[in-house]
Amino acid sequence: MQLNQHIGKVGVLCLAPEAGLGVTAPELRARIGEDALNPLRSFAARPAPVA
């Protein structure tokens, strides 16, 4: 991000020491749904495409 060389979307953890700790209330997480809380999580595990 600092050098503006990223491609696509960039996710940033804000006030959470690690991923998955942003919404800590179990009933709220269940009501919102994991897909809505982590819409891009499935893309994070993929290796970056080679240009």
MOPAC internal coordinates of N, CA, C and O (Angstrom, degrees):
PM7 1SCF
backbone

  N    0.0000 0     0.00 0     0.00 0    0    0    0
  C    1.4431 1     0.00 0     0.00 0    1    0    0
  C    1.5241 1   110.30 1     0.00 0    2    1    0
  O    1.2310 1   120.70 1   139.54 1    3    2    1
  N    1.3072 1   116.26 1   -40.46 1    3    2    1
  C    1.4526 1   119.41 1  -175.86 1    5    3    2
  C    1.5191 1   111.49 1   -61.20 1    6    5    3
  O    1.2310 1   120.38 1   143.06 1    7    6    5
  N    1.3247 1   116.87 1   -36.94 1    7    6    5
  C    1.4638 1   120.64 1  -178.64 1    9    7    6
  C    1.5244 1   112.77 1   -96.44 1   10    9    7
  O    1.2310 1   120.52 1  -176.32 1   11   10    9
  N    1.3519 1   116.61 1     3.68 1   11   10    9
  C    1.4585 1   122.02 1   179.40 1   13   11   10
  C    1.5245 1   111.74 1    57.39 1   14   13   11
  O    1.2310 1   120.28 1  -138.16 1   15   14   13
  N    1.3234 1   117.08 1    41.84 1   15   14   13
  C    1.4594 1   120.99 1  -179.95 1   17   15   14
  C    1.5276 1   112.23 1  -112.26 1   18   17   15
  O    1.2310 1   119.76 1  -170.93 1   19   18   17
  N    1.3417 1   118.06 1     9.07 1   19   18   17
  C    1.4572 1   120.11 1   179.09 1   21   19   18
  C    1.5280 1   109.53 1   -76.77 1   22   21   19
  O    1.2310 1   121.52 1   -23.36 1   23   22   21
  N    1.3235 1   114.69 1   156.64 1   23   22   21
  C    1.4584 1   120.89 1   177.24 1   25   23   22
  C    1.5175 1   107.17 1  -122.35 1   26   25   23
  O    1.2310 1   119.86 1   -54.59 1   27   26   25
  N    1.3019 1   117.87 1   125.41 1   27   26   25
  C    1.4562 1   121.44 1   178.30 1   29   27   26
  C    1.5129 1   112.20 1    91.73 1   30   29   27
  O    1.2310 1   121.39 1    26.54 1   31   30   29
  N    1.3117 1   114.95 1  -153.46 1   31   30   29
  C    1.4668 1   120.97 1  -176.22 1   33   31   30
  C    1.5234 1   110.24 1   -86.27 1   34   33   31
  O    1.2310 1   120.96 1   -30.48 1   35   34   33
  N    1.3172 1   115.77 1   149.52 1   35   34   33
  C    1.4536 1   122.06 1   178.15 1   37   35   34
  C    1.5196 1   108.14 1  -122.63 1   38   37   35
  O    1.2310 1   120.45 1   -53.20 1   39   38   37
  N    1.3247 1   116.75 1   126.80 1   39   38   37
  C    1.4591 1   121.16 1   177.17 1   41   39   38
  C    1.5174 1   109.66 1  -100.44 1   42   41   39
  O    1.2310 1   120.76 1   -37.36 1   43   42   41
  N    1.3196 1   116.16 1   142.64 1   43   42   41
  C    1.4608 1   121.19 1  -178.28 1   45   43   42
  C    1.5218 1   109.04 1  -129.32 1   46   45   43
  O    1.2310 1   120.54 1   -49.01 1   47   46   45
  N    1.3291 1   116.58 1   130.99 1   47   46   45
  C    1.4631 1   120.37 1   173.95 1   49   47   46
  C    1.5198 1   107.84 1   -78.63 1   50   49   47
  O    1.2310 1   120.52 1   -53.52 1   51   50   49
  N    1.3121 1   116.61 1   126.48 1   51   50   49
  C    1.4621 1   121.67 1   179.46 1   53   51   50
  C    1.5204 1   109.17 1  -117.55 1   54   53   51
  O    1.2310 1   120.20 1   -63.00 1   55   54   53
  N    1.3150 1   117.22 1   117.00 1   55   54   53
  C    1.4606 1   123.93 1   177.31 1   57   55   54
  C    1.5220 1   113.46 1    61.57 1   58   57   55
  O    1.2310 1   119.72 1  -156.73 1   59   58   57
  N    1.3186 1   118.13 1    23.27 1   59   58   57
  C    1.4602 1   121.74 1   175.37 1   61   59   58
  C    1.5264 1   107.83 1  -127.35 1   62   61   59
  O    1.2310 1   119.75 1   -48.02 1   63   62   61
  N    1.3332 1   118.09 1   131.98 1   63   62   61
  C    1.4584 1   119.68 1  -178.12 1   65   63   62
  C    1.5234 1   113.91 1   -69.72 1   66   65   63
  O    1.2310 1   119.97 1   158.30 1   67   66   65
  N    1.3316 1   117.66 1   -21.70 1   67   66   65
  C    1.4614 1   121.08 1   176.98 1   69   67   66
  C    1.5212 1   109.25 1  -157.10 1   70   69   67
  O    1.2310 1   121.04 1   -13.29 1   71   70   69
  N    1.3030 1   115.62 1   166.71 1   71   70   69
  C    1.4674 1   120.74 1  -177.91 1   73   71   70
  C    1.5246 1   111.05 1   -61.18 1   74   73   71
  O    1.2310 1   120.44 1   -36.11 1   75   74   73
  N    1.3291 1   116.77 1   143.89 1   75   74   73
  C    1.4539 1   122.32 1   177.18 1   77   75   74
  C    1.5176 1   114.60 1    91.50 1   78   77   75
  O    1.2310 1   119.64 1  -179.17 1   79   78   77
  N    1.3280 1   118.29 1     0.83 1   79   78   77
  C    1.4521 1   120.17 1  -177.79 1   81   79   78
  C    1.5241 1   113.22 1  -109.03 1   82   81   79
  O    1.2310 1   119.64 1  -168.51 1   83   82   81
  N    1.3050 1   118.29 1    11.49 1   83   82   81
  C    1.4584 1   120.53 1  -178.30 1   85   83   82
  C    1.5205 1   113.09 1   -70.53 1   86   85   83
  O    1.2310 1   119.92 1   136.24 1   87   86   85
  N    1.3195 1   117.77 1   -43.76 1   87   86   85
  C    1.4703 1   122.55 1   177.42 1   89   87   86
  C    1.5177 1   105.97 1  -113.86 1   90   89   87
  O    1.2310 1   120.58 1   -71.89 1   91   90   89
  N    1.3309 1   116.49 1   108.11 1   91   90   89
  C    1.4622 1   119.75 1  -173.10 1   93   91   90
  C    1.5201 1   114.25 1   -96.26 1   94   93   91
  O    1.2310 1   119.26 1   168.34 1   95   94   93
  N    1.3201 1   119.01 1   -11.66 1   95   94   93
  C    1.4632 1   121.60 1   179.32 1   97   95   94
  C    1.5360 1   108.97 1   -78.63 1   98   97   95
  O    1.2310 1   119.77 1   -65.21 1   99   98   97
  N    1.3415 1   118.05 1   114.79 1   99   98   97
  C    1.4711 1   120.75 1  -176.59 1  101   99   98
  C    1.5249 1   113.68 1   -57.26 1  102  101   99
  O    1.2310 1   119.99 1   139.85 1  103  102  101
  N    1.3368 1   117.62 1   -40.15 1  103  102  101
  C    1.4677 1   118.98 1  -178.69 1  105  103  102
  C    1.5307 1   111.46 1   -69.20 1  106  105  103
  O    1.2310 1   120.16 1   146.21 1  107  106  105
  N    1.3245 1   117.30 1   -33.79 1  107  106  105
  C    1.4629 1   120.26 1   176.98 1  109  107  106
  C    1.5235 1   110.81 1   -70.94 1  110  109  107
  O    1.2310 1   120.16 1   139.02 1  111  110  109
  N    1.3384 1   117.30 1   -40.98 1  111  110  109
  C    1.4667 1   120.57 1   176.31 1  113  111  110
  C    1.5234 1   110.22 1   -59.94 1  114  113  111
  O    1.2310 1   120.44 1   138.19 1  115  114  113
  N    1.3399 1   116.76 1   -41.81 1  115  114  113
  C    1.4655 1   120.71 1  -179.80 1  117  115  114
  C    1.5185 1   110.96 1   -66.32 1  118  117  115
  O    1.2310 1   120.29 1   139.69 1  119  118  117
  N    1.3444 1   117.05 1   -40.31 1  119  118  117
  C    1.4629 1   120.85 1  -178.98 1  121  119  118
  C    1.5280 1   111.05 1   -67.93 1  122  121  119
  O    1.2310 1   120.07 1   137.64 1  123  122  121
  N    1.3301 1   117.47 1   -42.36 1  123  122  121
  C    1.4698 1   121.34 1  -179.84 1  125  123  122
  C    1.5194 1   110.37 1   -72.50 1  126  125  123
  O    1.2310 1   120.46 1   136.53 1  127  126  125
  N    1.3281 1   116.73 1   -43.47 1  127  126  125
  C    1.4622 1   121.82 1  -179.88 1  129  127  126
  C    1.5213 1   111.62 1    96.30 1  130  129  127
  O    1.2310 1   120.93 1   -40.15 1  131  130  129
  N    1.3315 1   115.83 1   139.85 1  131  130  129
  C    1.4622 1   121.17 1  -178.89 1  133  131  130
  C    1.5247 1   112.70 1   -61.75 1  134  133  131
  O    1.2310 1   120.16 1   144.60 1  135  134  133
  N    1.3255 1   117.29 1   -35.40 1  135  134  133
  C    1.4673 1   119.87 1  -179.79 1  137  135  134
  C    1.5251 1   111.74 1   -63.79 1  138  137  135
  O    1.2310 1   120.16 1   143.31 1  139  138  137
  N    1.3239 1   117.29 1   -36.69 1  139  138  137
  C    1.4586 1   120.79 1   179.04 1  141  139  138
  C    1.5306 1   111.07 1   -75.62 1  142  141  139
  O    1.2310 1   120.08 1   147.83 1  143  142  141
  N    1.3200 1   117.46 1   -32.17 1  143  142  141
  C    1.4586 1   120.96 1  -179.73 1  145  143  142
  C    1.5285 1   112.08 1   -76.03 1  146  145  143
  O    1.2310 1   120.55 1   148.47 1  147  146  145
  N    1.3146 1   116.56 1   -31.53 1  147  146  145
  C    1.4617 1   121.45 1  -176.00 1  149  147  146
  C    1.5302 1   111.32 1  -130.38 1  150  149  147
  O    1.2310 1   119.41 1  -118.02 1  151  150  149
  N    1.3184 1   118.73 1    61.98 1  151  150  149
  C    1.4649 1   119.66 1  -174.13 1  153  151  150
  C    1.5257 1   114.26 1   -65.86 1  154  153  151
  O    1.2310 1   119.56 1   157.34 1  155  154  153
  N    1.3058 1   118.45 1   -22.66 1  155  154  153
  C    1.4682 1   120.66 1  -177.37 1  157  155  154
  C    1.5175 1   113.16 1  -110.76 1  158  157  155
  O    1.2310 1   119.98 1  -174.05 1  159  158  157
  N    1.3283 1   117.63 1     5.95 1  159  158  157
  C    1.4648 1   121.08 1  -175.84 1  161  159  158
  C    1.5239 1   111.67 1   -58.26 1  162  161  159
  O    1.2310 1   119.37 1   142.20 1  163  162  161
  N    1.3311 1   118.81 1   -37.80 1  163  162  161
  C    1.4696 1   120.81 1  -178.08 1  165  163  162
  C    1.5255 1   111.77 1   -64.48 1  166  165  163
  O    1.2310 1   119.91 1   154.08 1  167  166  165
  N    1.3120 1   117.78 1   -25.92 1  167  166  165
  C    1.4606 1   120.77 1   179.95 1  169  167  166
  C    1.5270 1   111.88 1   -81.81 1  170  169  167
  O    1.2310 1   119.61 1   157.75 1  171  170  169
  N    1.3259 1   118.35 1   -22.25 1  171  170  169
  C    1.4580 1   122.25 1  -175.83 1  173  171  170
  C    1.5305 1   112.24 1   -66.78 1  174  173  171
  O    1.2310 1   119.98 1   149.70 1  175  174  173
  N    1.3068 1   117.64 1   -30.30 1  175  174  173
  C    1.4652 1   120.83 1  -177.37 1  177  175  174
  C    1.5194 1   112.62 1   -80.90 1  178  177  175
  O    1.2310 1   120.12 1   166.62 1  179  178  177
  N    1.2982 1   117.38 1   -13.38 1  179  178  177
  C    1.4710 1   120.69 1  -177.95 1  181  179  178
  C    1.5255 1   110.67 1   -79.46 1  182  181  179
  O    1.2310 1   120.42 1   -37.42 1  183  182  181
  N    1.3311 1   116.81 1   142.58 1  183  182  181
  C    1.4663 1   118.60 1   175.31 1  185  183  182
  C    1.5335 1   110.59 1   -69.73 1  186  185  183
  O    1.2310 1   120.64 1   -28.91 1  187  186  185
  N    1.2958 1   116.39 1   151.09 1  187  186  185
  C    1.4594 1   121.16 1   179.80 1  189  187  186
  C    1.5287 1   109.75 1   -67.49 1  190  189  187
  O    1.2310 1   119.85 1   -40.08 1  191  190  189
  N    1.3349 1   117.89 1   139.92 1  191  190  189
  C    1.4682 1   120.49 1   178.20 1  193  191  190
  C    1.5294 1   110.42 1   -68.14 1  194  193  191
  O    1.2310 1   121.35 1   -33.53 1  195  194  193
  N    1.3059 1   115.02 1   146.47 1  195  194  193
  C    1.4644 1   121.05 1   178.84 1  197  195  194
  C    1.5199 1   108.29 1   -90.49 1  198  197  195
  O    1.2310 1   121.18 1   -52.69 1  199  198  197
  N    1.3122 1   115.34 1   127.31 1  199  198  197
  C    1.4780 1   120.17 1  -177.18 1  201  199  198
  C    1.5041 1   112.03 1   -79.05 1  202  201  199
  O    1.2310 1   120.10 1   180.00 1  203  202  201

